[in-house]
């Protein structure tokens, strides 16, 4: 069987890399085609209407993320990923038929639901295929699919100019549906092997231990979240993930504007210079941070945490210099430094989560991270908008370095992993779950 081949885990990464690319590509295209669509649907040219159109996706995506993670922990992730890709691709294709603002708004809302189902399921599936060796690199390579999709989404307007915005949505949507069929043929779930490993971990000598495993695996969604939120380490991970989301979303939404204001670049140059520099550097950060983390953790269980902290540490001076810099060459060089740090951090978030959260709850936990990150991004985007009106946009970027510094301190002092792969169950956690059930 293909699944038993040694290379298959990396094939899973490759298969899901394309899904990640489509995930960001399909959502990003709309933002670049406002003017083209506005010729057919004039209401979209109104900045307020367009803002609501972009916001509805983020709010629904954020709210659904924890639920999507919980669903991924309960259902077959292969079919969840296939269904998610199929639905958002169909939605993308249906957008080509829209003739009113209301119809494209409704489809954008549906896209928020369907796209939210992917990330927790995809990352937890990769984490289960890489139970230690190569985990950070595998997760990091997958994340570069998101970077690539975001970058390619910026060319939506170019494709629309060559053909039409309707054809752009139609054919990218059809491509996603075709790829969903390919996933049906080649993507395999991993869960059953882990269930067996859980029983082996506890020992099969007593029916009592097996009963505990079964009880843990049949937990309700609410009890699962209860276990997650009772974990102090998870709150630390949640804080540093949210902290990194602040500059992450800020660079996506406001860095082109900052380049225009501080560097006196024209928008046509400021946009690509800001997005491409960070995307390329983040890719390099993943390729650097992933292998370092995977090797370091063999010598020290905090190796992934140290690698992540180094990445976050690189972001501190970068944010200060990006916010206060006025030299184009220097600032773009600093953006490259920021991107490398962000990639090193991004490659290790899920692997660190795997050190503290059991496999059966990882998708739920990452869903909460995803929700918090999106909401933090929405909040900082609005705050920076107000600062921009007062001419203090660069200062806002610099101040985010303080929050990153706090996150590093908490990360290094509180997170103390005892394993690189928190398994399905341990005797202690089973007893705790039993107490919750009895209560």
ABEGO torsion letter per residue (X at the ends): XAAABAAAAAAAAAAAAAAAAAAAAAAAAAAAAAAAAAAABAAAABAAAAAAAAAAAAAAAAAAAAAAAAAAAABBAAAAAAAAAAAAAAAAAAAAABABAAAAAAAAAAAAAAAAAAAAAAAAAAAAABAGBGAAAAAAAAAAAAAAAAAAAAAAAAAAAABBAAAAAAAAAAAAAAAAAAAAAABBBAAAAAAAAAAAAAEAABAAAAAAAAAAAABBAAAAAAAAAABAAAAAAAAAAAAAAAAAAAAAAAAAAAAAAAAGBBAAAAAAAAAAAAAAAAAAAAAAAAAAAAAAAAABAAAAAAAAAAAAAAAAAAAAAAAABABAAAAAAAAAAAAAAAAAAAAAAAAAAAAABBAAAAAAAAAAAAAAAAAAAAAAAAAAAAAAAAGAAAAAAAAAAAAAAAAAAAAAAABBBABABBBABBAAAAAAAAAAAAX
